[in-house]
């Protein structure tokens, strides 16, 4: 994985991580409150999620599922944890939430009927506070993941007629289509 950035008016390529296996997902966020700044997570066909620190290039495995991961996203889903959480989805239809609570831990939150392909985080649902993750896959569902009073919740918010392969962040106007605002509120 190469991180490209501008420094002193020049573009710099910095190698952060090298792995012989196929890289299937990457995301960045504030994943370790004890280490200032953002970290990168990467996952792939080995089923391992690696945490990489930008400044030291130190990396460590934080999760090993033992099978191919397809999508990763990072965000503050559950405010009871000091750092952001990772959502990881796999070919077996499993959705994991990874979080740091002293040590790295995970919860198997969902087992879908088909392969899960991708995930993205954002504030998509105005009916409750905080961010949500949206997950898609071969079961043709859009599944919403969120935390309510410190407890994990999932719900299917859309059922398509064909397999879904990717999900992307939506604009406020797209979200308005699925969750209309009360009269008098603007997106």
mmCIF file of the C-alpha atoms, coordinates in Angstrom:
data_MODEL
# 
_entry.id   MODEL 
# 
loop_
_atom_site.group_PDB 
_atom_site.id 
_atom_site.type_symbol 
_atom_site.label_atom_id 
_atom_site.label_alt_id 
_atom_site.label_comp_id 
_atom_site.label_asym_id 
_atom_site.label_entity_id 
_atom_site.label_seq_id 
_atom_site.pdbx_PDB_ins_code 
_atom_site.Cartn_x 
_atom_site.Cartn_y 
_atom_site.Cartn_z 
_atom_site.occupancy 
_atom_site.B_iso_or_equiv 
_atom_site.pdbx_formal_charge 
_atom_site.auth_seq_id 
_atom_site.auth_comp_id 
_atom_site.auth_asym_id 
_atom_site.auth_atom_id 
_atom_site.pdbx_PDB_model_num 
ATOM 1   C CA . UNK A 1 1   ? 0.000   0.000   0.000  1.00 0.00 ? 1   UNK A CA 1 
ATOM 2   C CA . UNK A 1 2   ? 1.418   3.355   -1.021 1.00 0.00 ? 2   UNK A CA 1 
ATOM 3   C CA . UNK A 1 3   ? 0.415   6.587   0.705  1.00 0.00 ? 3   UNK A CA 1 
ATOM 4   C CA . UNK A 1 4   ? 0.808   9.622   -1.572 1.00 0.00 ? 4   UNK A CA 1 
ATOM 5   C CA . UNK A 1 5   ? 0.853   13.130  -0.128 1.00 0.00 ? 5   UNK A CA 1 
ATOM 6   C CA . UNK A 1 6   ? 2.191   16.618  -0.830 1.00 0.00 ? 6   UNK A CA 1 
ATOM 7   C CA . UNK A 1 7   ? 5.195   17.817  1.174  1.00 0.00 ? 7   UNK A CA 1 
ATOM 8   C CA . UNK A 1 8   ? 7.116   21.051  0.571  1.00 0.00 ? 8   UNK A CA 1 
ATOM 9   C CA . UNK A 1 9   ? 5.454   21.514  -2.827 1.00 0.00 ? 9   UNK A CA 1 
ATOM 10  C CA . UNK A 1 10  ? 6.349   17.993  -4.058 1.00 0.00 ? 10  UNK A CA 1 
ATOM 11  C CA . UNK A 1 11  ? 4.358   14.779  -4.209 1.00 0.00 ? 11  UNK A CA 1 
ATOM 12  C CA . UNK A 1 12  ? 5.800   12.005  -2.052 1.00 0.00 ? 12  UNK A CA 1 
ATOM 13  C CA . UNK A 1 13  ? 5.068   8.256   -2.298 1.00 0.00 ? 13  UNK A CA 1 
ATOM 14  C CA . UNK A 1 14  ? 5.487   6.432   0.996  1.00 0.00 ? 14  UNK A CA 1 
ATOM 15  C CA . UNK A 1 15  ? 5.211   2.636   1.207  1.00 0.00 ? 15  UNK A CA 1 
ATOM 16  C CA . UNK A 1 16  ? 3.145   1.820   4.283  1.00 0.00 ? 16  UNK A CA 1 
ATOM 17  C CA . UNK A 1 17  ? 2.489   -1.886  3.935  1.00 0.00 ? 17  UNK A CA 1 
ATOM 18  C CA . UNK A 1 18  ? 3.483   -4.739  1.647  1.00 0.00 ? 18  UNK A CA 1 
ATOM 19  C CA . UNK A 1 19  ? 1.620   -8.039  1.492  1.00 0.00 ? 19  UNK A CA 1 
ATOM 20  C CA . UNK A 1 20  ? 1.729   -10.722 -1.165 1.00 0.00 ? 20  UNK A CA 1 
ATOM 21  C CA . UNK A 1 21  ? -2.021  -11.371 -0.811 1.00 0.00 ? 21  UNK A CA 1 
ATOM 22  C CA . UNK A 1 22  ? -4.703  -9.382  -2.601 1.00 0.00 ? 22  UNK A CA 1 
ATOM 23  C CA . UNK A 1 23  ? -5.777  -6.189  -0.857 1.00 0.00 ? 23  UNK A CA 1 
ATOM 24  C CA . UNK A 1 24  ? -9.590  -5.993  -0.820 1.00 0.00 ? 24  UNK A CA 1 
ATOM 25  C CA . UNK A 1 25  ? -10.250 -3.071  1.515  1.00 0.00 ? 25  UNK A CA 1 
ATOM 26  C CA . UNK A 1 26  ? -8.678  -0.069  3.198  1.00 0.00 ? 26  UNK A CA 1 
ATOM 27  C CA . UNK A 1 27  ? -9.938  2.778   5.367  1.00 0.00 ? 27  UNK A CA 1 
ATOM 28  C CA . UNK A 1 28  ? -8.526  5.462   7.677  1.00 0.00 ? 28  UNK A CA 1 
ATOM 29  C CA . UNK A 1 29  ? -9.661  6.830   11.016 1.00 0.00 ? 29  UNK A CA 1 
ATOM 30  C CA . UNK A 1 30  ? -8.832  7.577   14.640 1.00 0.00 ? 30  UNK A CA 1 
ATOM 31  C CA . UNK A 1 31  ? -8.646  3.956   15.735 1.00 0.00 ? 31  UNK A CA 1 
ATOM 32  C CA . UNK A 1 32  ? -6.284  4.137   18.701 1.00 0.00 ? 32  UNK A CA 1 
ATOM 33  C CA . UNK A 1 33  ? -6.949  6.917   21.216 1.00 0.00 ? 33  UNK A CA 1 
ATOM 34  C CA . UNK A 1 34  ? -3.573  6.198   22.841 1.00 0.00 ? 34  UNK A CA 1 
ATOM 35  C CA . UNK A 1 35  ? -1.785  7.074   19.573 1.00 0.00 ? 35  UNK A CA 1 
ATOM 36  C CA . UNK A 1 36  ? -2.447  10.621  18.297 1.00 0.00 ? 36  UNK A CA 1 
ATOM 37  C CA . UNK A 1 37  ? -3.494  10.924  14.670 1.00 0.00 ? 37  UNK A CA 1 
ATOM 38  C CA . UNK A 1 38  ? -5.225  8.678   12.205 1.00 0.00 ? 38  UNK A CA 1 
ATOM 39  C CA . UNK A 1 39  ? -4.371  5.097   11.420 1.00 0.00 ? 39  UNK A CA 1 
ATOM 40  C CA . UNK A 1 40  ? -5.034  3.029   8.311  1.00 0.00 ? 40  UNK A CA 1 
ATOM 41  C CA . UNK A 1 41  ? -6.613  -0.391  8.296  1.00 0.00 ? 41  UNK A CA 1 
ATOM 42  C CA . UNK A 1 42  ? -6.189  -2.832  5.437  1.00 0.00 ? 42  UNK A CA 1 
ATOM 43  C CA . UNK A 1 43  ? -7.706  -6.228  4.818  1.00 0.00 ? 43  UNK A CA 1 
ATOM 44  C CA . UNK A 1 44  ? -7.605  -8.840  2.119  1.00 0.00 ? 44  UNK A CA 1 
ATOM 45  C CA . UNK A 1 45  ? -7.955  -12.408 1.037  1.00 0.00 ? 45  UNK A CA 1 
ATOM 46  C CA . UNK A 1 46  ? -6.023  -13.715 4.065  1.00 0.00 ? 46  UNK A CA 1 
ATOM 47  C CA . UNK A 1 47  ? -8.847  -12.466 6.327  1.00 0.00 ? 47  UNK A CA 1 
ATOM 48  C CA . UNK A 1 48  ? -6.525  -10.358 8.470  1.00 0.00 ? 48  UNK A CA 1 
ATOM 49  C CA . UNK A 1 49  ? -7.142  -6.698  9.344  1.00 0.00 ? 49  UNK A CA 1 
ATOM 50  C CA . UNK A 1 50  ? -3.870  -4.816  9.843  1.00 0.00 ? 50  UNK A CA 1 
ATOM 51  C CA . UNK A 1 51  ? -3.648  -1.486  11.673 1.00 0.00 ? 51  UNK A CA 1 
ATOM 52  C CA . UNK A 1 52  ? -0.944  0.820   10.285 1.00 0.00 ? 52  UNK A CA 1 
ATOM 53  C CA . UNK A 1 53  ? 0.245   4.009   11.999 1.00 0.00 ? 53  UNK A CA 1 
ATOM 54  C CA . UNK A 1 54  ? 1.001   6.814   9.518  1.00 0.00 ? 54  UNK A CA 1 
ATOM 55  C CA . UNK A 1 55  ? 3.952   8.313   11.364 1.00 0.00 ? 55  UNK A CA 1 
ATOM 56  C CA . UNK A 1 56  ? 5.859   5.205   12.490 1.00 0.00 ? 56  UNK A CA 1 
ATOM 57  C CA . UNK A 1 57  ? 4.698   2.817   9.735  1.00 0.00 ? 57  UNK A CA 1 
ATOM 58  C CA . UNK A 1 58  ? 4.299   0.294   12.550 1.00 0.00 ? 58  UNK A CA 1 
ATOM 59  C CA . UNK A 1 59  ? 1.629   -2.260  11.734 1.00 0.00 ? 59  UNK A CA 1 
ATOM 60  C CA . UNK A 1 60  ? -0.084  -4.940  13.733 1.00 0.00 ? 60  UNK A CA 1 
ATOM 61  C CA . UNK A 1 61  ? -2.850  -7.453  13.074 1.00 0.00 ? 61  UNK A CA 1 
ATOM 62  C CA . UNK A 1 62  ? -5.996  -6.547  15.017 1.00 0.00 ? 62  UNK A CA 1 
ATOM 63  C CA . UNK A 1 63  ? -8.293  -9.254  13.637 1.00 0.00 ? 63  UNK A CA 1 
ATOM 64  C CA . UNK A 1 64  ? -7.834  -12.603 11.907 1.00 0.00 ? 64  UNK A CA 1 
ATOM 65  C CA . UNK A 1 65  ? -10.972 -14.132 10.443 1.00 0.00 ? 65  UNK A CA 1 
ATOM 66  C CA . UNK A 1 66  ? -9.127  -16.752 8.430  1.00 0.00 ? 66  UNK A CA 1 
ATOM 67  C CA . UNK A 1 67  ? -10.997 -16.124 5.150  1.00 0.00 ? 67  UNK A CA 1 
ATOM 68  C CA . UNK A 1 68  ? -11.383 -13.380 2.584  1.00 0.00 ? 68  UNK A CA 1 
ATOM 69  C CA . UNK A 1 69  ? -12.597 -9.946  3.707  1.00 0.00 ? 69  UNK A CA 1 
ATOM 70  C CA . UNK A 1 70  ? -14.351 -7.785  1.136  1.00 0.00 ? 70  UNK A CA 1 
ATOM 71  C CA . UNK A 1 71  ? -15.081 -4.404  2.663  1.00 0.00 ? 71  UNK A CA 1 
ATOM 72  C CA . UNK A 1 72  ? -13.900 -2.214  5.530  1.00 0.00 ? 72  UNK A CA 1 
ATOM 73  C CA . UNK A 1 73  ? -15.191 1.076   6.885  1.00 0.00 ? 73  UNK A CA 1 
ATOM 74  C CA . UNK A 1 74  ? -14.254 3.220   9.885  1.00 0.00 ? 74  UNK A CA 1 
ATOM 75  C CA . UNK A 1 75  ? -16.306 5.598   12.013 1.00 0.00 ? 75  UNK A CA 1 
ATOM 76  C CA . UNK A 1 76  ? -17.747 6.420   15.419 1.00 0.00 ? 76  UNK A CA 1 
ATOM 77  C CA . UNK A 1 77  ? -20.667 4.003   15.572 1.00 0.00 ? 77  UNK A CA 1 
ATOM 78  C CA . UNK A 1 78  ? -20.694 3.512   19.336 1.00 0.00 ? 78  UNK A CA 1 
ATOM 79  C CA . UNK A 1 79  ? -19.778 6.480   21.539 1.00 0.00 ? 79  UNK A CA 1 
ATOM 80  C CA . UNK A 1 80  ? -19.125 4.212   24.534 1.00 0.00 ? 80  UNK A CA 1 
ATOM 81  C CA . UNK A 1 81  ? -15.719 3.273   23.034 1.00 0.00 ? 81  UNK A CA 1 
ATOM 82  C CA . UNK A 1 82  ? -12.798 5.734   23.181 1.00 0.00 ? 82  UNK A CA 1 
ATOM 83  C CA . UNK A 1 83  ? -11.812 5.167   19.526 1.00 0.00 ? 83  UNK A CA 1 
ATOM 84  C CA . UNK A 1 84  ? -13.653 4.708   16.251 1.00 0.00 ? 84  UNK A CA 1 
ATOM 85  C CA . UNK A 1 85  ? -14.883 1.273   15.208 1.00 0.00 ? 85  UNK A CA 1 
ATOM 86  C CA . UNK A 1 86  ? -14.185 -0.842  12.130 1.00 0.00 ? 86  UNK A CA 1 
ATOM 87  C CA . UNK A 1 87  ? -16.901 -2.656  10.185 1.00 0.00 ? 87  UNK A CA 1 
ATOM 88  C CA . UNK A 1 88  ? -15.569 -5.642  8.202  1.00 0.00 ? 88  UNK A CA 1 
ATOM 89  C CA . UNK A 1 89  ? -17.626 -7.829  5.852  1.00 0.00 ? 89  UNK A CA 1 
ATOM 90  C CA . UNK A 1 90  ? -16.681 -11.140 4.268  1.00 0.00 ? 90  UNK A CA 1 
ATOM 91  C CA . UNK A 1 91  ? -17.448 -13.731 1.607  1.00 0.00 ? 91  UNK A CA 1 
ATOM 92  C CA . UNK A 1 92  ? -19.351 -15.888 4.110  1.00 0.00 ? 92  UNK A CA 1 
ATOM 93  C CA . UNK A 1 93  ? -21.981 -13.175 4.710  1.00 0.00 ? 93  UNK A CA 1 
ATOM 94  C CA . UNK A 1 94  ? -20.579 -12.207 8.107  1.00 0.00 ? 94  UNK A CA 1 
ATOM 95  C CA . UNK A 1 95  ? -20.416 -8.668  9.444  1.00 0.00 ? 95  UNK A CA 1 
ATOM 96  C CA . UNK A 1 96  ? -17.925 -7.955  12.224 1.00 0.00 ? 96  UNK A CA 1 
ATOM 97  C CA . UNK A 1 97  ? -17.521 -4.816  14.317 1.00 0.00 ? 97  UNK A CA 1 
ATOM 98  C CA . UNK A 1 98  ? -13.959 -4.350  15.626 1.00 0.00 ? 98  UNK A CA 1 
ATOM 99  C CA . UNK A 1 99  ? -13.264 -1.956  18.487 1.00 0.00 ? 99  UNK A CA 1 
ATOM 100 C CA . UNK A 1 100 ? -10.530 -1.085  20.918 1.00 0.00 ? 100 UNK A CA 1 
ATOM 101 C CA . UNK A 1 101 ? -11.581 -1.413  24.539 1.00 0.00 ? 101 UNK A CA 1 
ATOM 102 C CA . UNK A 1 102 ? -8.162  -1.808  26.160 1.00 0.00 ? 102 UNK A CA 1 
ATOM 103 C CA . UNK A 1 103 ? -7.271  -4.590  23.679 1.00 0.00 ? 103 UNK A CA 1 
ATOM 104 C CA . UNK A 1 104 ? -8.765  -5.092  20.228 1.00 0.00 ? 104 UNK A CA 1 
ATOM 105 C CA . UNK A 1 105 ? -12.057 -6.974  20.368 1.00 0.00 ? 105 UNK A CA 1 
ATOM 106 C CA . UNK A 1 106 ? -14.737 -7.876  17.876 1.00 0.00 ? 106 UNK A CA 1 
ATOM 107 C CA . UNK A 1 107 ? -18.381 -8.791  17.703 1.00 0.00 ? 107 UNK A CA 1 
ATOM 108 C CA . UNK A 1 108 ? -19.956 -10.964 15.005 1.00 0.00 ? 108 UNK A CA 1 
ATOM 109 C CA . UNK A 1 109 ? -23.002 -8.823  14.458 1.00 0.00 ? 109 UNK A CA 1 
ATOM 110 C CA . UNK A 1 110 ? -24.731 -10.428 11.497 1.00 0.00 ? 110 UNK A CA 1 
ATOM 111 C CA . UNK A 1 111 ? -24.713 -13.552 9.337  1.00 0.00 ? 111 UNK A CA 1 
ATOM 112 C CA . UNK A 1 112 ? -26.448 -12.801 6.048  1.00 0.00 ? 112 UNK A CA 1 
ATOM 113 C CA . UNK A 1 113 ? -27.720 -15.351 3.532  1.00 0.00 ? 113 UNK A CA 1 
ATOM 114 C CA . UNK A 1 114 ? -25.262 -14.231 0.842  1.00 0.00 ? 114 UNK A CA 1 
ATOM 115 C CA . UNK A 1 115 ? -21.745 -12.899 0.468  1.00 0.00 ? 115 UNK A CA 1 
ATOM 116 C CA . UNK A 1 116 ? -21.293 -9.378  1.850  1.00 0.00 ? 116 UNK A CA 1 
ATOM 117 C CA . UNK A 1 117 ? -19.320 -7.160  -0.520 1.00 0.00 ? 117 UNK A CA 1 
ATOM 118 C CA . UNK A 1 118 ? -18.905 -3.615  0.790  1.00 0.00 ? 118 UNK A CA 1 
ATOM 119 C CA . UNK A 1 119 ? -19.583 -1.157  3.606  1.00 0.00 ? 119 UNK A CA 1 
ATOM 120 C CA . UNK A 1 120 ? -19.548 2.620   4.090  1.00 0.00 ? 120 UNK A CA 1 
ATOM 121 C CA . UNK A 1 121 ? -20.163 4.820   7.166  1.00 0.00 ? 121 UNK A CA 1 
ATOM 122 C CA . UNK A 1 122 ? -21.982 8.115   7.480  1.00 0.00 ? 122 UNK A CA 1 
ATOM 123 C CA . UNK A 1 123 ? -24.935 9.856   9.073  1.00 0.00 ? 123 UNK A CA 1 
ATOM 124 C CA . UNK A 1 124 ? -27.607 8.327   6.843  1.00 0.00 ? 124 UNK A CA 1 
ATOM 125 C CA . UNK A 1 125 ? -30.541 7.997   9.251  1.00 0.00 ? 125 UNK A CA 1 
ATOM 126 C CA . UNK A 1 126 ? -31.895 11.056  11.016 1.00 0.00 ? 126 UNK A CA 1 
ATOM 127 C CA . UNK A 1 127 ? -34.262 9.009   13.178 1.00 0.00 ? 127 UNK A CA 1 
ATOM 128 C CA . UNK A 1 128 ? -31.489 8.333   15.718 1.00 0.00 ? 128 UNK A CA 1 
ATOM 129 C CA . UNK A 1 129 ? -28.247 10.105  16.680 1.00 0.00 ? 129 UNK A CA 1 
ATOM 130 C CA . UNK A 1 130 ? -24.797 9.146   15.442 1.00 0.00 ? 130 UNK A CA 1 
ATOM 131 C CA . UNK A 1 131 ? -23.333 7.427   12.433 1.00 0.00 ? 131 UNK A CA 1 
ATOM 132 C CA . UNK A 1 132 ? -24.496 4.272   10.717 1.00 0.00 ? 132 UNK A CA 1 
ATOM 133 C CA . UNK A 1 133 ? -22.797 1.745   8.457  1.00 0.00 ? 133 UNK A CA 1 
ATOM 134 C CA . UNK A 1 134 ? -24.494 0.553   5.287  1.00 0.00 ? 134 UNK A CA 1 
ATOM 135 C CA . UNK A 1 135 ? -23.613 -2.936  4.049  1.00 0.00 ? 135 UNK A CA 1 
ATOM 136 C CA . UNK A 1 136 ? -24.436 -4.597  0.698  1.00 0.00 ? 136 UNK A CA 1 
ATOM 137 C CA . UNK A 1 137 ? -23.904 -8.004  -0.862 1.00 0.00 ? 137 UNK A CA 1 
ATOM 138 C CA . UNK A 1 138 ? -25.196 -10.834 -2.982 1.00 0.00 ? 138 UNK A CA 1 
ATOM 139 C CA . UNK A 1 139 ? -28.419 -11.188 -0.950 1.00 0.00 ? 139 UNK A CA 1 
ATOM 140 C CA . UNK A 1 140 ? -29.480 -7.887  -2.615 1.00 0.00 ? 140 UNK A CA 1 
ATOM 141 C CA . UNK A 1 141 ? -30.101 -6.179  0.748  1.00 0.00 ? 141 UNK A CA 1 
ATOM 142 C CA . UNK A 1 142 ? -28.926 -2.832  2.046  1.00 0.00 ? 142 UNK A CA 1 
ATOM 143 C CA . UNK A 1 143 ? -28.343 -3.452  5.746  1.00 0.00 ? 143 UNK A CA 1 
ATOM 144 C CA . UNK A 1 144 ? -27.989 -0.613  8.234  1.00 0.00 ? 144 UNK A CA 1 
ATOM 145 C CA . UNK A 1 145 ? -25.732 -1.084  11.294 1.00 0.00 ? 145 UNK A CA 1 
ATOM 146 C CA . UNK A 1 146 ? -25.904 1.312   14.256 1.00 0.00 ? 146 UNK A CA 1 
ATOM 147 C CA . UNK A 1 147 ? -25.640 1.592   18.010 1.00 0.00 ? 147 UNK A CA 1 
ATOM 148 C CA . UNK A 1 148 ? -28.592 2.461   20.211 1.00 0.00 ? 148 UNK A CA 1 
ATOM 149 C CA . UNK A 1 149 ? -27.986 3.049   23.924 1.00 0.00 ? 149 UNK A CA 1 
ATOM 150 C CA . UNK A 1 150 ? -24.659 1.200   23.607 1.00 0.00 ? 150 UNK A CA 1 
ATOM 151 C CA . UNK A 1 151 ? -26.254 -1.869  21.959 1.00 0.00 ? 151 UNK A CA 1 
ATOM 152 C CA . UNK A 1 152 ? -25.582 -2.957  18.369 1.00 0.00 ? 152 UNK A CA 1 
ATOM 153 C CA . UNK A 1 153 ? -28.558 -3.012  15.992 1.00 0.00 ? 153 UNK A CA 1 
ATOM 154 C CA . UNK A 1 154 ? -29.033 -4.065  12.373 1.00 0.00 ? 154 UNK A CA 1 
ATOM 155 C CA . UNK A 1 155 ? -31.964 -3.647  10.033 1.00 0.00 ? 155 UNK A CA 1 
ATOM 156 C CA . UNK A 1 156 ? -32.609 -4.201  6.349  1.00 0.00 ? 156 UNK A CA 1 
ATOM 157 C CA . UNK A 1 157 ? -33.541 -0.847  4.843  1.00 0.00 ? 157 UNK A CA 1 
ATOM 158 C CA . UNK A 1 158 ? -33.809 -1.903  1.193  1.00 0.00 ? 158 UNK A CA 1 
ATOM 159 C CA . UNK A 1 159 ? -34.286 -5.153  -0.715 1.00 0.00 ? 159 UNK A CA 1 
ATOM 160 C CA . UNK A 1 160 ? -33.182 -5.041  -4.362 1.00 0.00 ? 160 UNK A CA 1 
ATOM 161 C CA . UNK A 1 161 ? -34.070 -7.590  -7.022 1.00 0.00 ? 161 UNK A CA 1 
ATOM 162 C CA . UNK A 1 162 ? -30.419 -8.278  -7.941 1.00 0.00 ? 162 UNK A CA 1 
ATOM 163 C CA . UNK A 1 163 ? -27.123 -8.718  -6.110 1.00 0.00 ? 163 UNK A CA 1 
ATOM 164 C CA . UNK A 1 164 ? -25.481 -5.516  -4.872 1.00 0.00 ? 164 UNK A CA 1 
ATOM 165 C CA . UNK A 1 165 ? -21.714 -5.177  -5.253 1.00 0.00 ? 165 UNK A CA 1 
ATOM 166 C CA . UNK A 1 166 ? -20.710 -1.764  -3.945 1.00 0.00 ? 166 UNK A CA 1 
ATOM 167 C CA . UNK A 1 167 ? -22.071 0.999   -1.776 1.00 0.00 ? 167 UNK A CA 1 
ATOM 168 C CA . UNK A 1 168 ? -20.993 4.646   -1.788 1.00 0.00 ? 168 UNK A CA 1 
ATOM 169 C CA . UNK A 1 169 ? -21.663 7.560   0.511  1.00 0.00 ? 169 UNK A CA 1 
ATOM 170 C CA . UNK A 1 170 ? -24.818 9.408   -0.387 1.00 0.00 ? 170 UNK A CA 1 
ATOM 171 C CA . UNK A 1 171 ? -25.426 13.137  -0.479 1.00 0.00 ? 171 UNK A CA 1 
ATOM 172 C CA . UNK A 1 172 ? -27.966 14.728  1.856  1.00 0.00 ? 172 UNK A CA 1 
ATOM 173 C CA . UNK A 1 173 ? -30.505 14.860  -0.994 1.00 0.00 ? 173 UNK A CA 1 
ATOM 174 C CA . UNK A 1 174 ? -30.174 11.101  -1.546 1.00 0.00 ? 174 UNK A CA 1 
ATOM 175 C CA . UNK A 1 175 ? -30.640 10.421  2.163  1.00 0.00 ? 175 UNK A CA 1 
ATOM 176 C CA . UNK A 1 176 ? -33.719 12.659  2.111  1.00 0.00 ? 176 UNK A CA 1 
ATOM 177 C CA . UNK A 1 177 ? -35.260 10.220  -0.402 1.00 0.00 ? 177 UNK A CA 1 
ATOM 178 C CA . UNK A 1 178 ? -35.046 7.338   2.108  1.00 0.00 ? 178 UNK A CA 1 
ATOM 179 C CA . UNK A 1 179 ? -35.624 9.285   5.344  1.00 0.00 ? 179 UNK A CA 1 
ATOM 180 C CA . UNK A 1 180 ? -37.663 12.475  4.756  1.00 0.00 ? 180 UNK A CA 1 
ATOM 181 C CA . UNK A 1 181 ? -37.013 15.321  7.156  1.00 0.00 ? 181 UNK A CA 1 
ATOM 182 C CA . UNK A 1 182 ? -39.810 16.667  9.311  1.00 0.00 ? 182 UNK A CA 1 
ATOM 183 C CA . UNK A 1 183 ? -41.466 19.846  7.961  1.00 0.00 ? 183 UNK A CA 1 
ATOM 184 C CA . UNK A 1 184 ? -39.316 22.918  8.564  1.00 0.00 ? 184 UNK A CA 1 
ATOM 185 C CA . UNK A 1 185 ? -35.943 21.071  8.679  1.00 0.00 ? 185 UNK A CA 1 
ATOM 186 C CA . UNK A 1 186 ? -33.385 21.349  5.900  1.00 0.00 ? 186 UNK A CA 1 
ATOM 187 C CA . UNK A 1 187 ? -30.723 18.833  4.855  1.00 0.00 ? 187 UNK A CA 1 
# 
